Amino acid sequence: MSNRISVLLQFCVNLLHSCVVCHGAAGQGKTTIAWQLFKDEKVIWPARDRAWVKVSKSYTVEKILRDLLQKFGAQPNTAAEPNTDSLKTAVRECLRDKRYVVFFDDVWNRNFWDDFEHVLIDDKKGSRVFITTTDGDVINKCKRSSIIKKHELQPLTENKSRELFYKKAFSHLGGECPPNLEDISSEIVEKCNGLPLAIVAIGGVLATREEDPFVWSDFSKYLSSELEKDPSLTALQKIMGVSYDNLPAYLKPCLLYFGMYPEDYEVQGERLTRQWIAEGFIEKKRGKSMEKVAKEYLTELRRRNVVQVVGDLTWESYQVHDVLRDLILKKSMDLGFGQQFISEVDDDDESTTSSVKSRRLSTTTYSNDFMSSPNDPNIRSLLFFIEGNALAELLSTIPEKFKRLKVLDFEDVRCQYDAPEDLMTLIHLRYLSFKNTGLKNLPESIDNLIFLETLDLRFTKVKVLPKGIGKLTKLLHLLVETGEFAADEDIGGLTSLQTLRGVTLRVDGALEQLKQLEKLVKLRVLRLSKVMNQHKEALYSLLNALKQHLEELHIATIPGHDDALIFDSHFPDIPMLGTLVLGGITFDSLSSGCKNLGQLVMKKGSLAGGAFKSIEDLKNLSTLRLFDTNAGSTLHVHDKGFPNLKHLELSELPQLNIFRIDEGALPSLQTLSLDCIFTEVPSFQHLKKLKRLEVFNSFEFEDVKIIEHVPLVQVYDHESELTHYFEYGKKGIGLQLQ
C-alpha cells in the first residue's frame, strides 16, 4: 500500500461519523486511490453496507439517490412515481441504524453537499463519507454539517514518478529500466510534473517504442514542443493529446468511440467490441475470429493506459478519464466522427454544435428537438441513453430519419411495446440491442435485416423468436434470456452463429430443437435451459457436433424434477471448452478430454461417485464454484490435487461437514470462500499461497497459527457482523476490528 493510500487510511480509521475529502488537480490520482480503498476489504471499517457513486458534471439529485438505493439494495417506499423528497426519505430509512460508507467520486459542483447532507444520517454507528474533488469550495460546504478531514493530494515525488513510469514503460522487464535509458527517462518524467495520469499516459506511449536512447530523445524533444503549444491548454491536456496522436491508426476510431457514451458511463467489453465490429473498425486476421481481434484491440488500449478498467474480473467494464474524454469529444466533432445530441446547450457545456456532418449520434435527452431534427442519411450509428419511457415514439421515428444505420442501441431505455414493422426496413443494421428495455415482441419481418450480426434481447419480454429469424445467415450473436423459436427449423438456419444464449427447450419438440442446433457448427458460446435426462443422448450428440469451436457452455435442468439431467462418464470430449456452468444437474464424472476447462460453476446440483476426483485432476482449472449443491458429507482434496486452482467457493452445501485438505493440495489457491457448517477446522496451513479467506457462520479459530500466513481473513458471524484479521510480518494476527 503506497504512502498516499496509507495517509487516507489513517484519516478514515481515526474518525467516527466523518467526511474525508480528497482534493487535488485533475490527473493526480484521486479516483485511483479512492477506488483502491473502496475495493480493498482490508481497509479500515467493518461496514457491511457500502456504495461507490460516480458524480458527473451533469449529475441529477434523483439519479444519485436512485443509485444509492440500488447500491444498498432498497427501493422507494411509494406507489407513485418517486420524486426527490420521497427518494431522500427512502435513502434515510435505508441507512437508519446502519454502519455504512459512501464514496462520492469526482464532485464538481460546490453545492453538491446541500443536496445530500441531510440524507446521509448519523446514527453514531461510525459511518463515513468519502469525497474526491478538484474544487476546494466543496470542502467548505461540507464543514457546515460534518467532521471534515481534508487530504490535499500532492504531486508524486521524483522517485515515485520514476517508479510509476518504469512500471508502465517497462512492464515486460518487471518495471526495471535499462541503464542506457535512465537519464532520458528522468528527462521525460520531469515534464509530467508529478501527475500520475500524465506519467501513465507517456509510459504507455513509450512502452510501444524501440528501446533506443536516440528514439527516446527524439520523443522527448517532440513532447517539449507539444507542451509549448496552445497556452489555453493545461500540460495534462497536451500530454493526453500526445498519447492520442501516438496511437496507431487502427486504434484511433476505437478510442474515439468512447465519446459516444455519456460521462462516467461504464461500458461492458462485449458490447463495445461488438459495436466496433459492426462499425467496420476491426480488420480480419487469418485464423482469428473478429471478436478475438477486437479483444486484442481493447487489450492494447489498456496496455497503452488510455482506457481504464472498472468493475470486477467477472463483469469488466471500461471508461476513459475525464481529461481524455474531453479530448475525444473535441476530436470527434472536428473529424465528423460522432457527437452527442443535446437539445439545450449551455455556454460552458462540453458539447457544441458543429457544422461538420457526423456519422454517429448518441443522446441522453428525449425532446421535440430530436424528434424534429432533419433527416440525416450520414448517420451510421445511433445510441440512446434516455431515462423514462420514450422508446415507442423513437421506434416510429427512426426508420424514416436514419435509413442507413448500422448500429442501433436502446439498452436500458424503458419500453412496454412491440417493435414496429418499419424498424425492419433498416436493412443495413449490423448491431441491434433492446437489452433491458421491456420490449414485448419482434415482427415477423425481421428476416429483412439480412446483414444483422448482433441481436440482444436480454431482459426483455420477448419469449418467442419470430419465424424467419433463421434467414439471418450473417447473425453471429443471439442473446436472449428464456427464448423459444417459433419453428424448429429456424434454429438450424443461423449457420454463422457464434453465441447463442438463453434458448429454452420445449416440452414437446426438444429433441428436434437439439437436432437443429447441431447445424450451428461455429458456436463458441451456448446456453440452454430445461434440458432433461431424457434429452441426454441428443445433448451429447449436439456437443460432439459443436466440440471443434465450443468454448463456453451453460446448461440448466429443472432442479428437483424426477427426470433432472445426469452427466456421466460419456460426457463428450470438448477440447476448447474453457467455461462450464451447470444448473440443477447431477454430475458423475467429467471427461478427461475437457483438458482446457478453466472455470466450473455448479448450482443446485449434485456431485456423485468420483465426480470430485475427476475435477481435482483437471490441470488448467483455475476457478471452481459450488452453490447449493449436494457434495456429500466430505470433500477431500488430495496431495497435488487442483494444481492450478486459484479461486474456490463452497456455499450452502447442505450435507458437507468436513473439508479435508492434504499437504501439497491446492498449491496455487489464492482465494477461498466457505459458507458451510463444518464439524472440524480445515487445514488452512497447507494453503501456502492463500491471500484471502472468507468464512461464513462456520467455526471459530482456536489456533490462529493455521491462518497467520494469510494476508486477509474475514469471518462473518451469525449476526452478520464482520471481523477482519490482518497479518503484520511474523507477528501473526496483528489487528482485530469488531
Residue pairs with C-beta under 8 A, 6 or more apart in sequence:
1 9
2 160
4 29
4 33
4 153
5 33
5 36
5 37
7 151
8 20
8 22
8 33
8 37
8 151
9 37
9 43
9 44
11 20
11 149
11 151
12 18
12 20
12 37
12 43
12 44
12 45
12 128
12 130
13 44
15 128
15 147
15 149
16 124
16 126
16 147
17 122
17 124
17 125
17 126
17 127
17 128
17 146
17 147
18 128
18 129
18 146
18 147
18 148
18 149
19 128
19 129
19 130
19 131
19 142
19 146
19 147
19 148
19 149
20 128
20 129
20 130
20 131
20 148
20 149
20 151
21 130
21 131
21 132
21 133
21 138
21 139
21 142
21 148
21 149
21 150
21 151
22 30
22 33
22 34
22 130
22 131
22 132
22 133
22 151
22 153
23 30
23 132
23 133
23 134
23 135
23 136
23 138
23 139
23 150
23 151
23 152
23 153
24 30
24 134
24 152
24 153
24 154
25 134
25 195
25 236
26 134
26 197
26 234
26 236
26 322
26 323
27 195
27 196
27 197
27 198
27 236
27 321
27 323
28 153
28 154
28 155
28 195
28 196
28 197
29 153
29 196
29 197
30 105
30 106
30 132
30 133
30 134
30 153
31 105
31 106
31 132
32 196
33 153
34 103
34 105
34 130
34 132
35 52
35 105
37 43
37 44
37 103
37 130
38 50
38 52
38 103
38 130
41 692
41 712
41 714
41 724
42 711
42 712
42 724
42 726
45 99
45 101
45 126
45 128
45 737
46 99
46 721
46 722
46 723
46 724
46 737
46 738
47 98
47 99
47 100
47 101
47 126
47 127
47 128
47 722
48 99
48 720
48 722
49 72
49 95
49 98
49 99
49 100
49 101
50 71
50 100
50 101
50 102
50 103
51 67
51 68
51 71
51 72
51 100
51 101
51 102
51 103
52 71
52 103
52 105
53 64
53 67
53 68
53 71
53 102
53 103
53 104
53 105
54 105
54 106
54 264
55 64
55 104
55 105
55 106
55 107
55 108
55 109
55 112
56 106
56 108
56 262
56 263
56 264
57 108
57 109
57 263
57 350
58 263
59 109
59 112
61 84
61 115
61 116
62 82
62 83
62 84
62 87
63 387
64 115
64 116
65 84
65 87
65 88
65 90
65 91
65 119
66 82
66 87
68 91
68 94
68 102
68 119
69 75
69 76
69 87
69 90
69 91
69 94
72 91
72 94
72 95
72 100
74 90
74 91
74 93
74 94
75 90
76 82
76 86
76 87
76 90
77 86
77 89
77 90
77 93
78 86
78 90
80 86
82 90
88 118
88 119
91 119
91 120
92 118
92 119
92 121
95 120
95 121
95 123
95 127
96 121
96 123
97 123
97 125
98 123
98 125
98 127
99 125
99 126
99 127
100 125
100 127
100 128
101 127
101 128
101 129
101 130
102 120
102 128
102 129
102 130
103 130
103 131
103 132
104 112
104 116
104 129
104 130
104 131
104 132
105 131
105 132
106 132
106 133
106 264
106 322
107 131
107 132
107 133
107 135
107 138
108 133
108 134
108 135
109 135
109 138
110 135
110 137
110 138
110 140
110 141
111 141
112 138
112 141
113 138
113 141
113 142
113 144
113 145
114 141
117 142
117 144
117 145
117 146
118 145
120 127
120 129
129 146
131 138
131 142
133 139
139 148
139 150
142 148
154 194
155 161
155 193
155 194
155 195
156 164
156 194
156 195
156 196
156 199
157 194
158 189
158 190
158 194
160 194
161 189
161 192
161 194
161 199
162 177
162 185
162 186
162 189
163 175
164 196
164 199
164 200
164 203
165 185
165 188
165 189
165 192
165 199
165 202
165 203
166 175
166 176
166 177
166 185
167 175
167 203
168 199
168 200
168 203
168 204
168 207
168 305
169 177
169 185
169 202
169 203
169 204
169 206
169 207
170 176
170 177
170 178
170 207
171 207
171 303
172 207
177 185
178 211
180 213
181 211
181 213
181 216
184 213
184 216
184 217
184 220
185 216
187 220
188 202
188 206
188 216
188 219
188 220
188 223
189 199
189 202
191 202
191 220
191 223
191 224
191 227
191 235
191 239
192 198
192 199
192 202
192 235
192 239
193 235
195 235
195 236
197 236
197 240
197 321
197 323
198 235
198 236
198 239
198 240
200 305
201 239
201 240
201 242
201 243
201 305
201 306
201 324
202 223
202 239
202 242
202 243
203 305
204 243
204 303
204 304
204 305
204 306
205 219
205 242
205 243
205 246
205 304
206 216
206 219
207 303
207 304
208 246
208 304
209 215
209 216
209 219
222 242
223 239
223 242
226 238
226 239
226 241
226 242
227 235
227 238
227 239
229 238
230 238
233 241
236 323
237 323
237 326
237 327
240 321
240 323
240 324
240 327
241 327
243 304
243 305
243 306
243 324
244 252
244 255
244 306
244 324
244 327
244 328
244 331
247 255
247 304
247 306
250 281
250 283
250 297
251 297
251 300
251 301
251 304
253 276
253 279
253 281
253 337
254 276
254 281
254 297
254 298
254 301
255 301
255 306
255 307
255 320
255 328
256 328
256 331
256 332
256 335
256 337
256 338
257 272
257 275
257 276
257 279
257 281
257 338
257 360
258 267
258 307
258 318
258 319
258 320
258 325
258 328
259 325
259 328
259 329
259 331
259 332
259 337
259 338
259 340
260 338
260 340
260 360
260 362
260 381
260 383
261 267
261 362
261 383
261 385
262 340
262 362
262 364
262 385
263 322
263 325
263 350
264 319
264 322
265 319
265 385
266 310
266 311
266 317
266 318
266 319
267 317
267 318
267 319
268 315
268 316
268 317
268 318
269 295
269 298
269 316
269 317
269 318
271 411
271 433
272 298
272 318
273 282
273 291
273 294
273 295
273 297
273 298
274 291
274 294
274 431
274 453
274 454
274 477
275 381
275 407
275 409
275 431
276 282
276 294
276 297
277 290
277 291
277 294
277 430
277 453
278 406
278 407
278 430
278 431
278 453
278 454
279 380
279 381
279 406
279 407
280 406
281 294
281 297
282 290
282 293
282 294
282 297
283 293
284 290
284 293
285 293
289 498
289 524
291 476
291 498
298 307
298 318
301 307
302 309
302 318
306 320
306 324
307 318
307 319
307 320
308 318
308 319
308 320
308 321
309 316
309 317
309 318
310 316
310 317
310 318
310 319
311 317
320 328
326 350
329 339
329 340
329 350
329 351
331 337
332 338
332 339
332 358
332 360
333 339
333 351
333 352
333 354
333 356
333 358
334 354
334 356
335 356
336 354
336 356
336 357
336 358
336 359
337 358
337 359
337 360
338 358
338 359
338 360
338 361
338 362
338 381
339 351
339 354
339 358
339 360
339 361
339 362
340 351
340 361
340 362
340 363
340 364
341 361
341 362
341 363
341 365
341 369
341 370
341 373
342 349
342 351
342 363
342 364
342 365
343 365
343 367
343 368
343 369
343 370
345 351
345 352
345 353
357 376
357 378
358 378
358 379
359 378
359 379
359 380
359 381
360 379
360 380
360 381
360 382
360 383
360 407
361 376
361 379
361 381
361 382
361 383
362 382
362 383
362 384
362 385
363 370
363 383
363 384
363 385
363 386
364 385
364 386
365 386
366 386
366 388
366 390
366 394
371 393
371 397
373 401
375 400
375 401
375 402
375 403
376 401
376 402
377 402
377 403
377 404
378 404
379 402
379 404
379 405
380 404
380 405
380 406
380 407
381 405
381 406
381 407
381 408
381 409
382 398
382 402
382 405
382 407
382 408
382 409
383 407
383 409
384 391
384 394
384 409
384 410
384 411
384 413
385 412
385 413
386 413
387 414
388 414
389 414
389 415
389 416
390 413
390 414
391 410
391 413
391 414
391 415
391 417
391 437
391 439
392 415
392 417
394 410
394 413
395 415
395 417
395 419
395 420
395 422
395 423
396 420
396 422
398 405
398 408
398 423
398 426
399 420
399 422
399 423
399 425
399 426
400 422
402 426
403 425
403 426
403 428
404 428
405 426
405 428
405 429
406 428
406 429
406 430
406 431
407 429
407 430
407 431
408 426
408 429
408 431
408 432
408 433
409 431
409 432
409 433
410 433
410 434
410 435
410 437
411 433
411 434
411 435
411 436
411 437
411 456
412 435
412 436
412 437
413 437
414 437
414 438
415 434
415 437
415 438
415 439
416 438
416 440
416 461
417 439
417 440
418 439
418 440
418 441
418 442
418 443
419 434
419 439
419 441
419 442
419 443
420 443
421 443
421 445
423 443
424 443
424 445
424 446
424 448
424 449
425 448
426 449
427 448
427 449
427 450
427 451
428 451
429 449
429 451
429 452
430 451
430 452
430 453
430 454
431 452
431 453
431 454
432 449
432 452
432 454
432 455
432 456
433 454
433 455
433 456
434 456
434 457
434 460
434 462
435 456
435 457
435 458
435 459
435 460
435 479
436 458
436 459
436 460
437 459
437 460
438 460
438 461
439 457
439 460
439 461
439 462
440 460
440 461
440 462
441 461
441 462
441 464
441 466
442 457
442 462
442 465
442 466
443 466
444 466
444 467
444 468
445 468
446 466
446 468
446 469
446 472
447 468
447 469
447 471
447 472
449 472
450 471
450 472
450 473
450 474
451 474
452 472
452 474
452 475
453 474
453 475
453 476
453 477
454 475
454 476
454 477
454 479
455 472
455 475
455 477
455 478
455 479
456 477
456 479
457 479
457 480
457 481
457 483
458 479
458 480
458 481
458 501
458 502
459 481
460 480
460 481
462 480
462 483
463 482
463 483
463 484
464 483
464 484
464 485
464 486
465 480
465 483
465 484
465 485
465 486
465 490
466 486
467 486
467 487
467 490
468 490
469 475
469 485
469 486
469 490
469 493
469 494
470 485
470 487
470 489
470 490
470 491
470 492
470 493
470 494
471 493
472 493
472 494
473 493
473 494
473 495
473 496
474 496
475 494
475 496
475 497
476 496
476 497
476 498
476 499
477 497
477 498
477 499
478 494
478 497
478 499
478 500
478 501
479 499
479 501
479 502
480 501
480 502
480 503
481 502
482 502
482 504
482 529
483 502
483 503
483 504
484 503
484 504
484 506
485 491
485 503
485 513
488 509
488 512
488 513
488 515
488 516
489 516
491 503
491 513
491 516
491 517
491 519
491 520
492 516
492 517
492 518
492 519
492 520
493 519
494 500
494 520
495 519
495 520
495 521
495 522
496 522
497 520
497 522
497 523
498 522
498 523
498 524
498 525
498 549
499 523
499 524
499 525
500 517
500 520
500 523
500 525
500 526
500 527
501 525
501 526
501 527
501 554
502 527
502 529
503 513
503 517
503 527
503 528
503 529
504 528
504 529
504 530
505 513
505 514
505 528
505 529
505 530
505 531
505 532
505 535
506 513
510 530
510 531
510 532
510 535
510 538
511 535
511 538
514 535
514 538
514 539
514 541
514 542
515 538
515 541
515 542
517 523
517 526
517 542
517 546
518 541
518 542
518 545
518 546
520 546
521 545
521 546
521 548
521 549
522 549
523 546
523 549
523 550
524 549
524 550
524 551
524 552
525 550
525 551
525 552
525 553
526 546
526 550
526 552
526 553
526 554
527 553
527 554
527 555
528 539
528 554
528 555
528 556
529 555
529 556
529 583
530 556
530 557
530 558
531 539
531 555
531 556
531 557
531 565
532 557
532 558
532 561
532 563
532 564
532 565
533 557
533 563
533 564
533 565
533 566
534 563
535 565
536 565
536 566
536 567
539 555
539 565
540 570
540 571
540 572
543 550
543 553
543 571
543 572
543 574
544 572
546 574
547 572
547 573
547 574
547 575
547 576
547 577
548 576
549 576
550 574
550 576
550 577
551 576
551 577
551 578
551 579
552 577
552 578
552 579
553 574
553 577
553 579
553 580
553 581
554 581
554 583
555 565
555 581
555 582
555 583
555 585
556 582
556 583
556 584
556 585
557 564
557 565
557 583
557 584
557 585
558 564
558 584
559 583
559 584
559 604
559 605
560 584
561 584
564 584
564 585
564 586
565 584
565 585
565 586
566 585
566 586
566 587
566 588
566 608
567 582
567 585
567 586
567 587
567 588
567 589
567 590
568 588
568 589
569 588
569 589
569 591
571 589
571 590
571 591
571 594
572 591
572 593
573 591
573 592
573 593
573 594
574 591
574 593
574 594
575 593
575 594
575 595
575 596
576 596
577 594
577 596
577 597
578 596
578 597
578 598
578 599
579 597
579 598
579 599
579 600
579 601
580 594
580 597
580 599
580 600
580 601
581 600
581 601
581 602
581 603
582 600
582 601
582 602
582 603
582 605
583 602
583 603
583 604
583 605
584 603
584 604
584 605
585 602
585 605
585 606
586 605
586 606
586 608
587 602
587 605
587 606
587 607
587 608
587 611
588 608
588 609
588 610
588 611
589 609
589 610
589 611
589 614
590 597
590 611
590 614
590 615
590 618
592 614
592 617
594 618
595 618
595 619
595 620
596 620
597 618
597 620
597 621
598 620
598 621
598 622
598 623
599 621
599 622
599 623
599 624
600 615
600 618
600 621
600 623
600 624
600 625
601 623
601 624
601 625
601 627
602 625
602 626
602 627
602 629
603 627
603 628
603 629
604 627
604 628
604 629
605 629
605 630
606 629
606 630
606 631
607 626
607 629
607 630
607 631
607 632
612 631
612 635
612 636
613 638
615 621
615 624
615 642
616 637
616 638
616 641
616 642
617 641
618 642
619 643
619 644
620 644
621 642
621 644
621 645
622 644
622 645
622 646
622 647
623 645
623 646
623 647
623 648
624 642
624 645
624 647
624 648
624 649
625 647
625 648
625 649
625 651
626 649
626 650
626 651
626 653
627 649
627 651
627 652
628 651
628 652
628 653
628 654
629 653
630 653
630 654
630 655
631 650
631 653
631 655
631 656
632 655
632 656
633 655
633 656
633 657
633 658
634 656
634 657
634 658
634 659
634 660
635 650
635 656
635 658
635 659
635 660
636 660
636 662
637 660
637 661
637 662
637 665
637 666
638 662
638 665
639 662
639 663
639 664
639 665
640 664
640 665
640 667
641 662
641 665
641 666
642 648
642 665
642 666
642 668
642 669
643 667
643 668
644 668
645 666
645 668
645 669
646 668
646 669
646 670
646 671
647 669
647 670
647 671
648 666
648 669
648 671
648 672
648 673
649 672
649 673
650 656
650 659
650 673
650 674
650 675
650 676
651 673
651 674
651 675
651 676
651 696
652 675
652 676
653 676
656 676
656 678
657 676
657 677
657 678
657 679
658 678
658 679
658 680
659 674
659 676
659 678
659 682
660 682
660 683
661 682
661 683
661 684
661 686
661 687
662 683
662 686
663 683
663 686
664 686
665 686
666 686
666 687
667 688
667 689
668 689
669 687
669 689
669 690
670 689
670 690
670 691
670 692
671 690
671 691
671 692
671 693
671 694
672 684
672 687
672 690
672 692
672 693
672 694
673 693
673 694
673 696
674 682
674 693
674 694
674 695
674 696
674 698
675 694
675 696
675 697
675 698
676 698
677 697
677 698
678 698
678 699
680 699
681 699
681 701
681 702
681 706
683 706
684 690
684 693
684 706
684 707
684 710
685 705
685 706
685 707
685 709
687 710
688 709
690 709
690 710
691 710
691 711
691 712
692 710
692 711
692 712
692 713
692 714
693 707
693 710
693 712
693 713
693 714
694 714
694 716
695 713
695 714
695 715
695 716
696 716
697 716
697 717
697 718
701 707
701 715
704 725
704 732
704 733
705 732
707 713
707 725
708 727
708 732
708 733
709 727
710 725
710 727
711 726
711 727
712 724
712 725
712 726
713 724
713 725
714 722
714 723
714 724
714 725
715 722
715 723
715 725
716 722
716 723
717 723
721 738
723 736
723 737
723 738
724 735
724 736
724 737
725 733
725 735
725 736
726 733
726 734
726 735
727 733
727 734
728 734
728 735
